[in-house]
Amino acid sequence: MVEKPNYVLNFVRPVNTEIKYIRGHWYLYERSNVYDPQLGRSRKKSGKILGSITEQGLVPSRAKRECVNPVLNDVVEVGAINYVYQRTDWLRSRLQKYFPDLWEHIYVAAVIRAIYDCRFRRLQLHYEDSILSYLYPGLSFMPNAVTEFLNTLGRMRGAIRSYMQEMVAEHERFLLFDGHRLLSASHTVDNAEYGYDSKMRYKPQINLLYMFTLGGDIGYPVYYKQYLGSTLDVSAFSDILKESTAYADRCTVVADKGFASDGDFTLLEECGLNYVIPLKRGNRFVKGHVPASPFGYGEAFSFNGRGIHSLTIKGEGYNIHLFLDTDLLAQEINLEGRQHFLLSSL
């Protein structure tokens, strides 16, 4: 067996590739796994040559070099791809920074799924029919290759976290938090634990928490993390807020009442974040402050053709905005009204 020189041993081999020694030279080839019915298992299958490995690094093959200035010999989709490509230079640069060996697969898969809203099994077809196959040649999105790609990417939580942290800190804007629970009947998903979802179903589930940004003319998800199904949204909120490093004086957090707790309010203030979070009816902040009738509210306005009375209760470092819907008041059997409370930082 030929001993590999240091420049081959130190060469970072991309995903779905293999190194071959042929007639005194080292080459990089595509590699995939295909199922062999005769063997009853998958076997390795070599693909196209990508280039030769030298002391100076990878020297692309002639076919790959020609793709630097591609000549289109087939009819491919260009318009939508070009529109996205021209507006995502920042995305490509950031992906190269945190995923140097996988960024092309991530970018191509993201663009195709964003444009066509397709399943992963359709990636290869759309890739071959688009200009992306000329801009980023030699990629494989066959089923086995996609499985290996997703497994590799899923294990890179450190790089994913750093990538998202940079997105969170990039701008001063609104941050919207929302949780979503996925019911699961799988016995192999470790995070699927018994818990209650929004419909009070006590079943095995995964708790996903998302952070979205909103401001100006942009809005997109910037952070996510999955938790055990038994993890409460309040606990998950504190954890993702710390991990995402969302510290900005002019950044406002918007969340629903599932994230309201004394600990979370304290943490938001320690982070220097403004916030707007609804409170449950009957909470301790408004006891003794709720007017006995609509006449006790300071202001009134119309919303969707309904009369709304409002009152602001000033606290130490925060304001509580109390709203009374007069239409819902008339529907209440006990005529106590339906009060909604909103807590915001000063």
N, C-alpha and C positions, 0 to 999 in steps of 0.2 A: 504494500500500500504506500502511495506517495505521501510524504510528509508535507503538510501545508506550510508555506512560508508565513512570516508574520503579517504581511500586508493582506493575506487572505484570512488569517485567523482574526485580524482586527476589523475586517470588513463587516459592516452592519448589513445583514441580509434582509431585504424587504419581505413583507408577508407574501406567502404564496409563491416563493421562488426557491431555487436550489442552486448549489454551486457544483460544477462539473470540471474534471480535469481531462483534457483531450489534447494529446500530442504535444505535451510540454507546456500547455497554456491553461489558464483557469477562466471559466466562462460562467455567466449567470443566466439561468433559464427559468421560464415560468414553470410552476408546478401546481397541480390540482389533485384531488382525490376523487376517484370514480368507483362506484359500486360494481363489483364483479360477482355476478350470480353463481359462477362456478366455484369461486372461492368462498362465497357466502360472507364476504366482508369487502371493505373498500381497499383499493390499491392505488399506489402513486402513479400519476400520469404526467410526463414531461410535456411542456409546451414550447412556445417560440423562444429563441435566443434573445436576450435583452442586451448583451454586450460582454466584453472581456474585462476581467479584473486584473489591474496592473498595480504597480507601486504608487502610481499617481491617482488611483481610484478606478471607478467604473468608466470604461470607454464604451459608449453606446454603439449598438450594431448599426450597420448602414441603413437598415429600414427605419430604425428609431431616429437616426440623425436626420433623415429626409423629412420626418414629421415635424421638425422645427418650423419649416415653412411649408405646410402641407398643401398638396395639390389634390383637390377633391375629385375623385373618380366616380363617386356614387352620389345619389340624391340623398341628402341628409337634412335634418331640421337644424336651422341656424337662428331664426328670428328670436324666439323666446329665450334660447340659451344665451344668445349675444346680449339681450336686454339684461338678464341677470348677471352675466359675466362682467359687464362694464360697471356694475354697481356693487360688486362684492370683492374689490381688490383688498379691502381691509380684512375681509373674512379669510381670504387665501393666505394673507401674510400672518394672521394670527394662528391659523391652523398649522402652518409650517413651523411656527415658533414652538407650539406645544405637542404637535404630532408629526415630527419630521419624517417618519417612515410610513405614515398612514394617511397623511393629509389629502392626497389625491383621491383615494377611495372615499374618504369622508365627504369631500367637497362634491365629487361627481354624484354620489348617492343622494346627498342633500338636495342638490339642484334638480335632479331628475324627479325625486319624490315631491318636491315643492311644485314643480310644473305640471306633472302628470298625476299626482296623488295616487301613485301605483303601489302595489305590494312589492316586497323584496324579490319575489320570483320573477317579476317583470323588468327588473333593472337591466339585465343583460340585453334584452330586446331594445329598450329605449336608448341604452348606451351605444349600441351598434348603429342605430338610426339617427344619431345626433352628431353635431360637430365636436362633441366632447370626446368621441373616439379618436379624433385627429389631434385635439389639443392635449389629451392625456392618453396616449396609445398604450397598449399592452396591459390594461386593467382587465380583470376577470370578475364578473358578477354571477357566475354559475352557482348553483345551490351550495355546493361544498365550499366554494371560495367565499360566499357570503356568510356561511356559518362560521368559518374560521375568522373572517374579518370582524364579525360582531362579537365573537368570543374574545378576540384580542383587544378590541376597543373597550368592551365591558370591564376588562381587568385593569384598565388605565384610569382608575378613579382619581389618582393624584393629578394627572394631566388635565382631566376633565374639570376637576375642582379649580385648578389654577386658571384655566381658560375662562370659566364662568365668573370667577372673582374679578378678573380684569374687565369683563363686560359690566358687572355691577358697579364698579368704581369709575367707569368711563364718563358718565354723565350725571347731572343733577336733575332728577325727575321724580315722578310718582312711581312707587313700587307697590304692585298689587299682589297679594298673597291669596292662594286658594289651594285647598286640599281635594284630592280625589281618591276614592277607595275602589280597588279592583277586587272583586270576588274571585276566588280561585278554588277549584276542586283538585288541584294538583297535590300530590304527596311528595314532590321533589323540590318545591319552592320553599326555601328556608324562611323567608320573610312573611309567608302567608300564615298568620295567626288569627285566632278568634278575636273578633272585636265588633263594635257597632258601627254601621255606616249611617248616612243621613236618613235612611228609611228605617232605622232601628232594627236592621237585620243582623243577628248575631251569627256570623258565618266566617270561615277562614278568608282573610283578605289582606291586601297590601295597601299601605297608606302612602300615597304619593303627594308630596308637597311641592308646589310650583311658585316661582317668583317671576312676575311679569313687569316690564317697564313700560311707562306711558308718559309721553311728553312731547310737545311740538307736533311734528308730523310723523313720529315713529311710535311703534309699539310692538314688542316681541318678548318671548320668554328669555330670561337671562340666567335662571338658576333652577335646579331641581334636586331633590333627594328623596329616596324611598326609605320607608320605615316599616317596622313590624306592624301588622294589622291591629295589635293591641295598644299601639302608641297613640295617645290623645293628640289632637291637633294643637292644643295649648303647649304641650311638651315639645312637639316637633317644631313649632314656631320659634321657640327660644333657641333650639339647636341650629336651625337653618339660618337664623338671623346672625348668630355668632360665626358660623362657618363661612357664610357668604361675605363677611367683612363689610356689611352695608353701613358704613359710617359716613354720613354727609349732612352738613348743617342745613342744607336747603332741600333735602330729600324727604318726601312725605310717604309714609307707609299707609296703605289702604287695605283693610282686611275685614272679614265678617265676624260675627259675634262669637264664633267658635274659638277665636284666638284671643279673647278678652280675659285677662287675668292680672292680678296685682303684680306678679313677677314679670310678666311681659311688658306691662306699662313701665316698670322700673328699668328694665333692660333697654327699652326704646329710648328712654330719657338719657341713660348712660351712654348710648351710642350717638346721642345728639340728633336723633331722628324725630321729625314731626310725624303725627299719626292721626288717622281718622278711623275709629273702630266703633261699631254699634254695640250697645249693651243690652242685656236681657231686661225684660220688664220686671220691676220690683227689685232692682239691684240696690245695694246699700248707698250708692252715690246720690240717689234722688229721694231717699226717704225723708219726709218732712218738707219737701220742696214742690211736690206735685199739686197744682191748683185744684180746688174742689169743683170748678166750673170753667168753661171756655173763657169767661171774662177775666180770669186770672192770668192769662197768657199775654205777653207784651206785644206780640206782633201776629199778623195773619196774612196769608197769601193764598193764591189759587194754584193748584197743581192738577193737571189733567181734568179740569172742570170740577175739582173737589176743593172744599175749603179746608185749609190747614192752619192751625194755630201753633205758634212756636214760642219758646222761652229758653233763654240762656242762663245756666247756673254756673257761676264762676267758682272754681276751686283753686287749690294751691298749685299753680303751674299747669292747669288744664281748664278747659271749658266743657260743660256738658250741655248739649243742645236737645231740648225736649220738644217733641212734636205730637200734636193731637189731631187725628183725622176725624172730622166731624161726621162724615158718612159712616165710618166704622163705629163711631160712638153711638149712632142711632141703631146700629145692628146689635150692639152688645145687650144681652138680656138684663144684666144688672146695672146698665147705664153708667158703668164706671169708665167707659171709653177704652179705646185701644191706644196706649201710649207707646211711642218709639223713642229710644234714647240714643244719642250719638255722643261719644266722648272724643274730644280732639285736644291736641296739645296747643299751647299758646304760641 
